[in-house]
Amino acid sequence: MNDESGLLAKRFLELSHKSGSGGYYLFSDFLGLAELSVLEGVRGRLYSPVTLFGGAEGAERVIAAFGDEEEIGYPPPFPIVCIKAEPKSARFAERLTHRDFLGALMNLGIERDTLGDIIIRESVGYIFASEKIAPFILSSLARVRNTDMTLSVCESLPEGALYTTERITIQISSERLDAIIARAFHLSREAAQAYFGRKLVFVDGRLCESPSHSPREGQTVSVRGLGRLVWHGSVGLTKKGKLNCTLDLYK
């Protein structure tokens, strides 16, 4: 564990201890995959339970709530606001991407740990942000690329899933993680293995450095820079003896 990870682990333990001894919730900032891996590494040493939530079911970037709901008496009130950013004129709107929205927010000087997931649906962005930064975003994010935006707080999420997946079937020789990643993201085996060396592969939020690791059914595999999937495992053999395997690929 490097110095930065060690300090973060210490911070998690401090939050857990203060929450457990004080009988109230304490919250982290938004955590990405690397931070979640550190949290998973100290989970067994936490003084109080921890709950993760990112504003919607399926969120990848989440806030950790430290505290025992049974003792406190109510569920954790996560300090998350969902902001809807939509073009003022849908007719003249550009086709905007996640990178466009994130870049516009970063250009405002906003820290990444105050932002959760950003979901794009037909050039409309749903931005999950911490309560402390949400007012600034609402008053300052006027444009994404060359498109003027109208911002509002979502009192409730839109109907239908914000996070969508596609069920696909792949053929592999064995359920090694490097083979799964190669087939799912259309890479060579060597290119897939490079992601392990760069510490970019996570299984259920925990860093995985072994290309030969075999995920269990229902586990989420995230590869930074590529995407994520939910593994469902083998459903039979092909005529050539390879495994037919299914997974849900996040779009």
Secondary structure as the mmCIF struct_conf table of DSSP 4:
data_model
#
loop_
_struct_conf.conf_type_id
_struct_conf.id
_struct_conf.beg_label_comp_id
_struct_conf.beg_label_asym_id
_struct_conf.beg_label_seq_id
_struct_conf.end_label_comp_id
_struct_conf.end_label_asym_id
_struct_conf.end_label_seq_id
HELX_RH_AL_P HELX_RH_AL_P1 ASP A 3 GLY A 22
TURN_TY1_P TURN_TY1_P1 GLY A 23 GLY A 23
BEND BEND1 TYR A 24 TYR A 24
STRN STRN1 LEU A 26 LEU A 31
HELX_RH_AL_P HELX_RH_AL_P2 LEU A 33 VAL A 42
HELX_RH_3T_P HELX_RH_3T_P1 ARG A 43 ARG A 45
BEND BEND2 TYR A 47 SER A 48
STRN STRN2 VAL A 50 PHE A 53
BEND BEND3 GLY A 55 ALA A 56
TURN_TY1_P TURN_TY1_P2 GLU A 57 GLY A 58
BEND BEND4 GLU A 60 ARG A 61
STRN STRN3 VAL A 62 PHE A 66
BEND BEND5 GLY A 67 GLY A 67
HELX_RH_AL_P HELX_RH_AL_P3 GLU A 69 ILE A 72
BEND BEND6 GLY A 73 TYR A 74
STRN STRN4 ILE A 80 PRO A 87
BEND BEND7 LYS A 88 LYS A 88
HELX_RH_3T_P HELX_RH_3T_P2 ALA A 90 PHE A 92
HELX_RH_AL_P HELX_RH_AL_P4 HIS A 98 MET A 106
TURN_TY1_P TURN_TY1_P3 ASN A 107 GLY A 109
HELX_RH_3T_P HELX_RH_3T_P3 ARG A 112 THR A 114
STRN STRN5 LEU A 115 ARG A 121
TURN_TY1_P TURN_TY1_P4 GLU A 122 SER A 123
STRN STRN6 VAL A 124 SER A 130
TURN_TY1_P TURN_TY1_P5 GLU A 131 ILE A 133
HELX_RH_AL_P HELX_RH_AL_P5 ALA A 134 SER A 140
STRN STRN7 ARG A 143 VAL A 144
TURN_TY1_P TURN_TY1_P6 ARG A 145 ASN A 146
STRN STRN8 THR A 147 VAL A 153
BEND BEND8 GLU A 155 SER A 156
HELX_LH_PP_P HELX_LH_PP_P1 LEU A 157 PRO A 158
BEND BEND9 GLU A 159 GLY A 160
BEND BEND10 LEU A 162 TYR A 163
STRN STRN9 THR A 165 ILE A 172
BEND BEND11 SER A 173 SER A 174
HELX_RH_AL_P HELX_RH_AL_P6 LEU A 177 ALA A 184
TURN_TY1_P TURN_TY1_P7 PHE A 185 HIS A 186
HELX_RH_AL_P HELX_RH_AL_P7 ARG A 189 GLY A 197
TURN_TY1_P TURN_TY1_P8 ARG A 198 LYS A 199
STRN STRN10 VAL A 201 VAL A 203
TURN_TY1_P TURN_TY1_P9 ASP A 204 GLY A 205
STRN STRN11 ARG A 206 LEU A 207
TURN_TY1_P TURN_TY1_P10 PRO A 211 SER A 212
HELX_LH_PP_P HELX_LH_PP_P2 PRO A 215 ARG A 216
TURN_TY1_P TURN_TY1_P11 GLU A 217 GLY A 218
STRN STRN12 THR A 220 VAL A 223
TURN_TY1_P TURN_TY1_P12 ARG A 224 LEU A 226
STRN STRN13 GLY A 227 LEU A 237
TURN_TY1_P TURN_TY1_P13 LYS A 239 LYS A 240
BEND BEND12 GLY A 241 GLY A 241
HELX_LH_PP_P HELX_LH_PP_P3 LYS A 242 LYS A 242
STRN STRN14 LEU A 243 TYR A 250
#
